[in-house]
Amino acid sequence: MAKTSVKVRALKEPKFASRVVRRCFRCARKNGYMRDFGLCRICFREAANEGRLPGIKKSSW
């Protein structure tokens, strides 16, 4: 979990476009972020396993 100050700083408009830090909206993690879902890999996996992401299912063969 990120500190509150880090979360607030990420929400502010950056001075330059290259300084944008995309963070997971659930846990504010910046690494392993998936743009399509707005989640980090950990939160994505938890949500997918619980069935909260429509169209996503665990593969098995």
N, CA, C and O atoms as a GROMACS GRO file, in nm:
protein
  244
    1MET      N    1   0.084  -0.118   0.000
    1MET     CA    2   0.000   0.000   0.000
    1MET      C    3   0.088   0.124   0.000
    1MET      O    4   0.185   0.134   0.076
    2ALA      N    5   0.053   0.217  -0.085
    2ALA     CA    6   0.126   0.343  -0.095
    2ALA      C    7   0.079   0.438   0.014
    2ALA      O    8  -0.034   0.430   0.063
    3LYS      N    9   0.168   0.530   0.052
    3LYS     CA   10   0.133   0.632   0.150
    3LYS      C   11   0.028   0.725   0.092
    3LYS      O   12   0.016   0.740  -0.030
    4THR      N   13  -0.047   0.787   0.178
    4THR     CA   14  -0.152   0.879   0.134
    4THR      C   15  -0.094   0.995   0.055
    4THR      O   16  -0.153   1.039  -0.044
    5SER      N   17   0.022   1.044   0.097
    5SER     CA   18   0.083   1.157   0.026
    5SER      C   19   0.122   1.119  -0.117
    5SER      O   20   0.114   1.202  -0.208
    6VAL      N   21   0.163   0.995  -0.138
    6VAL     CA   22   0.199   0.948  -0.272
    6VAL      C   23   0.075   0.937  -0.359
    6VAL      O   24   0.078   0.970  -0.477
    7LYS      N   25  -0.036   0.890  -0.301
    7LYS     CA   26  -0.161   0.880  -0.374
    7LYS      C   27  -0.210   1.017  -0.419
    7LYS      O   28  -0.252   1.034  -0.534
    8VAL      N   29  -0.203   1.114  -0.329
    8VAL     CA   30  -0.249   1.250  -0.361
    8VAL      C   31  -0.161   1.312  -0.468
    8VAL      O   32  -0.211   1.379  -0.558
    9ARG      N   33  -0.030   1.291  -0.459
    9ARG     CA   34   0.062   1.346  -0.558
    9ARG      C   35   0.036   1.288  -0.697
    9ARG      O   36   0.050   1.359  -0.797
   10ALA      N   37  -0.001   1.162  -0.704
   10ALA     CA   38  -0.028   1.098  -0.833
   10ALA      C   39  -0.155   1.154  -0.898
   10ALA      O   40  -0.167   1.153  -1.021
   11LEU      N   41  -0.248   1.203  -0.819
   11LEU     CA   42  -0.372   1.257  -0.873
   11LEU      C   43  -0.356   1.398  -0.928
   11LEU      O   44  -0.437   1.442  -1.010
   12LYS      N   45  -0.252   1.470  -0.884
   12LYS     CA   46  -0.230   1.606  -0.931
   12LYS      C   47  -0.184   1.607  -1.077
   12LYS      O   48  -0.119   1.513  -1.124
   13GLU      N   49  -0.217   1.714  -1.147
   13GLU     CA   50  -0.176   1.729  -1.287
   13GLU      C   51  -0.026   1.757  -1.291
   13GLU      O   52   0.020   1.853  -1.229
   14PRO      N   53   0.053   1.675  -1.364
   14PRO     CA   54   0.198   1.697  -1.368
   14PRO      C   55   0.235   1.818  -1.452
   14PRO      O   56   0.161   1.860  -1.541
   15LYS      N   57   0.352   1.874  -1.422
   15LYS     CA   58   0.401   1.990  -1.496
   15LYS      C   59   0.433   1.952  -1.640
   15LYS      O   60   0.411   2.032  -1.732
   16PHE      N   61   0.486   1.832  -1.660
   16PHE     CA   62   0.520   1.783  -1.793
   16PHE      C   63   0.451   1.649  -1.815
   16PHE      O   64   0.430   1.572  -1.721
   17ALA      N   65   0.416   1.621  -1.940
   17ALA     CA   66   0.342   1.498  -1.972
   17ALA      C   67   0.422   1.372  -1.942
   17ALA      O   68   0.365   1.267  -1.915
   18SER      N   69   0.554   1.382  -1.946
   18SER     CA   70   0.637   1.264  -1.923
   18SER      C   71   0.644   1.225  -1.775
   18SER      O   72   0.698   1.120  -1.741
   19ARG      N   73   0.592   1.309  -1.689
   19ARG     CA   74   0.595   1.281  -1.546
   19ARG      C   75   0.471   1.210  -1.494
   19ARG      O   76   0.457   1.190  -1.373
   20VAL      N   77   0.382   1.173  -1.582
   20VAL     CA   78   0.259   1.105  -1.541
   20VAL      C   79   0.295   0.970  -1.479
   20VAL      O   80   0.370   0.892  -1.537
   21VAL      N   81   0.240   0.944  -1.360
   21VAL     CA   82   0.259   0.816  -1.294
   21VAL      C   83   0.122   0.752  -1.284
   21VAL      O   84   0.034   0.801  -1.213
   22ARG      N   85   0.104   0.642  -1.355
   22ARG     CA   86  -0.024   0.572  -1.350
   22ARG      C   87  -0.021   0.473  -1.235
   22ARG      O   88   0.074   0.396  -1.222
   23ARG      N   89  -0.125   0.476  -1.153
   23ARG     CA   90  -0.129   0.390  -1.036
   23ARG      C   91  -0.261   0.313  -1.030
   23ARG      O   92  -0.363   0.358  -1.082
   24CYS      N   93  -0.255   0.198  -0.967
   24CYS     CA   94  -0.374   0.117  -0.943
   24CYS      C   95  -0.470   0.198  -0.856
   24CYS      O   96  -0.428   0.257  -0.757
   25PHE      N   97  -0.598   0.201  -0.892
   25PHE     CA   98  -0.691   0.281  -0.814
   25PHE      C   99  -0.731   0.214  -0.684
   25PHE      O  100  -0.787   0.279  -0.596
   26ARG      N  101  -0.703   0.084  -0.670
   26ARG     CA  102  -0.736   0.015  -0.544
   26ARG      C  103  -0.625   0.025  -0.441
   26ARG      O  104  -0.651   0.057  -0.325
   27CYS      N  105  -0.500  -0.001  -0.482
   27CYS     CA  106  -0.391  -0.006  -0.385
   27CYS      C  107  -0.283   0.098  -0.410
   27CYS      O  108  -0.191   0.111  -0.329
   28ALA      N  109  -0.292   0.172  -0.519
   28ALA     CA  110  -0.197   0.278  -0.557
   28ALA      C  111  -0.059   0.225  -0.592
   28ALA      O  112   0.039   0.299  -0.581
   29ARG      N  113  -0.050   0.101  -0.632
   29ARG     CA  114   0.078   0.044  -0.676
   29ARG      C  115   0.110   0.096  -0.815
   29ARG      O  116   0.021   0.107  -0.900
   30LYS      N  117   0.238   0.130  -0.841
   30LYS     CA  118   0.274   0.183  -0.972
   30LYS      C  119   0.336   0.080  -1.064
   30LYS      O  120   0.328   0.093  -1.186
   31ASN      N  121   0.397  -0.022  -1.009
   31ASN     CA  122   0.459  -0.126  -1.092
   31ASN      C  123   0.358  -0.235  -1.123
   31ASN      O  124   0.272  -0.266  -1.040
   32GLY      N  125   0.368  -0.292  -1.240
   32GLY     CA  126   0.275  -0.399  -1.279
   32GLY      C  127   0.136  -0.346  -1.309
   32GLY      O  128   0.037  -0.416  -1.289
   33TYR      N  129   0.127  -0.223  -1.357
   33TYR     CA  130  -0.001  -0.159  -1.384
   33TYR      C  131  -0.052  -0.196  -1.523
   33TYR      O  132   0.025  -0.197  -1.619
   34MET      N  133  -0.180  -0.228  -1.533
   34MET     CA  134  -0.243  -0.259  -1.662
   34MET      C  135  -0.338  -0.146  -1.698
   34MET      O  136  -0.438  -0.123  -1.631
   35ARG      N  137  -0.305  -0.074  -1.806
   35ARG     CA  138  -0.383   0.042  -1.845
   35ARG      C  139  -0.527   0.008  -1.881
   35ARG      O  140  -0.619   0.084  -1.851
   36ASP      N  141  -0.547  -0.106  -1.946
   36ASP     CA  142  -0.682  -0.143  -1.991
   36ASP      C  143  -0.781  -0.153  -1.876
   36ASP      O  144  -0.900  -0.126  -1.894
   37PHE      N  145  -0.733  -0.192  -1.759
   37PHE     CA  146  -0.820  -0.214  -1.645
   37PHE      C  147  -0.801  -0.112  -1.533
   37PHE      O  148  -0.888  -0.098  -1.447
   38GLY      N  149  -0.690  -0.041  -1.533
   38GLY     CA  150  -0.663   0.056  -1.427
   38GLY      C  151  -0.622  -0.010  -1.296
   38GLY      O  152  -0.631   0.050  -1.190
   39LEU      N  153  -0.577  -0.136  -1.306
   39LEU     CA  154  -0.539  -0.213  -1.188
   39LEU      C  155  -0.397  -0.264  -1.200
   39LEU      O  156  -0.343  -0.278  -1.310
   40CYS      N  157  -0.336  -0.290  -1.086
   40CYS     CA  158  -0.205  -0.356  -1.088
   40CYS      C  159  -0.230  -0.506  -1.108
   40CYS      O  160  -0.344  -0.553  -1.102
   41ARG      N  161  -0.124  -0.580  -1.132
   41ARG     CA  162  -0.137  -0.722  -1.162
   41ARG      C  163  -0.197  -0.800  -1.044
   41ARG      O  164  -0.270  -0.897  -1.066
   42ILE      N  165  -0.168  -0.759  -0.923
   42ILE     CA  166  -0.217  -0.830  -0.805
   42ILE      C  167  -0.368  -0.809  -0.789
   42ILE      O  168  -0.443  -0.905  -0.770
   43CYS      N  169  -0.410  -0.683  -0.796
   43CYS     CA  170  -0.553  -0.653  -0.785
   43CYS      C  171  -0.631  -0.710  -0.902
   43CYS      O  172  -0.746  -0.752  -0.886
   44PHE      N  173  -0.570  -0.711  -1.021
   44PHE     CA  174  -0.634  -0.770  -1.138
   44PHE      C  175  -0.661  -0.917  -1.115
   44PHE      O  176  -0.771  -0.966  -1.143
   45ARG      N  177  -0.563  -0.987  -1.065
   45ARG     CA  178  -0.578  -1.132  -1.042
   45ARG      C  179  -0.685  -1.160  -0.938
   45ARG      O  180  -0.766  -1.252  -0.955
   46GLU      N  181  -0.685  -1.082  -0.830
   46GLU     CA  182  -0.787  -1.102  -0.725
   46GLU      C  183  -0.927  -1.077  -0.780
   46GLU      O  184  -1.019  -1.155  -0.755
   47ALA      N  185  -0.944  -0.969  -0.856
   47ALA     CA  186  -1.075  -0.935  -0.911
   47ALA      C  187  -1.120  -1.038  -1.014
   47ALA      O  188  -1.238  -1.073  -1.020
   48ALA      N  189  -1.027  -1.086  -1.096
   48ALA     CA  190  -1.061  -1.185  -1.198
   48ALA      C  191  -1.102  -1.318  -1.135
   48ALA      O  192  -1.197  -1.382  -1.180
   49ASN      N  193  -1.032  -1.360  -1.032
   49ASN     CA  194  -1.066  -1.485  -0.965
   49ASN      C  195  -1.200  -1.478  -0.894
   49ASN      O  196  -1.270  -1.578  -0.882
   50GLU      N  197  -1.237  -1.358  -0.847
   50GLU     CA  198  -1.366  -1.341  -0.780
   50GLU      C  199  -1.480  -1.317  -0.880
   50GLU      O  200  -1.596  -1.312  -0.841
   51GLY      N  201  -1.445  -1.302  -1.009
   51GLY     CA  202  -1.547  -1.283  -1.112
   51GLY      C  203  -1.598  -1.140  -1.121
   51GLY      O  204  -1.708  -1.119  -1.172
   52ARG      N  205  -1.522  -1.042  -1.074
   52ARG     CA  206  -1.566  -0.903  -1.078
   52ARG      C  207  -1.527  -0.831  -1.205
   52ARG      O  208  -1.564  -0.715  -1.223
   53LEU      N  209  -1.454  -0.897  -1.295
   53LEU     CA  210  -1.416  -0.837  -1.424
   53LEU      C  211  -1.491  -0.911  -1.534
   53LEU      O  212  -1.464  -1.028  -1.560
   54PRO      N  213  -1.586  -0.843  -1.598
   54PRO     CA  214  -1.664  -0.911  -1.702
   54PRO      C  215  -1.577  -0.948  -1.823
   54PRO      O  216  -1.495  -0.868  -1.869
   55GLY      N  217  -1.596  -1.069  -1.871
   55GLY     CA  218  -1.523  -1.116  -1.988
   55GLY      C  219  -1.388  -1.177  -1.959
   55GLY      O  220  -1.321  -1.224  -2.050
   56ILE      N  221  -1.346  -1.178  -1.833
   56ILE     CA  222  -1.216  -1.233  -1.795
   56ILE      C  223  -1.242  -1.362  -1.718
   56ILE      O  224  -1.320  -1.365  -1.623
   57LYS      N  225  -1.173  -1.468  -1.761
   57LYS     CA  226  -1.184  -1.594  -1.686
   57LYS      C  227  -1.047  -1.660  -1.686
   57LYS      O  228  -0.966  -1.638  -1.775
   58LYS      N  229  -1.024  -1.741  -1.587
   58LYS     CA  230  -0.896  -1.810  -1.574
   58LYS      C  231  -0.887  -1.919  -1.679
   58LYS      O  232  -0.980  -1.997  -1.699
   59SER      N  233  -0.774  -1.921  -1.746
   59SER     CA  234  -0.757  -2.022  -1.851
   59SER      C  235  -0.719  -2.157  -1.789
   59SER      O  236  -0.651  -2.163  -1.686
   60SER      N  237  -0.763  -2.262  -1.852
   60SER     CA  238  -0.723  -2.398  -1.812
   60SER      C  239  -0.732  -2.487  -1.935
   60SER      O  240  -0.822  -2.472  -2.017
   61TRP      N  241  -0.639  -2.578  -1.948
   61TRP     CA  242  -0.639  -2.669  -2.061
   61TRP      C  243  -0.587  -2.803  -2.022
   61TRP      O  244  -0.579  -2.893  -2.106
   0.00000   0.00000   0.00000
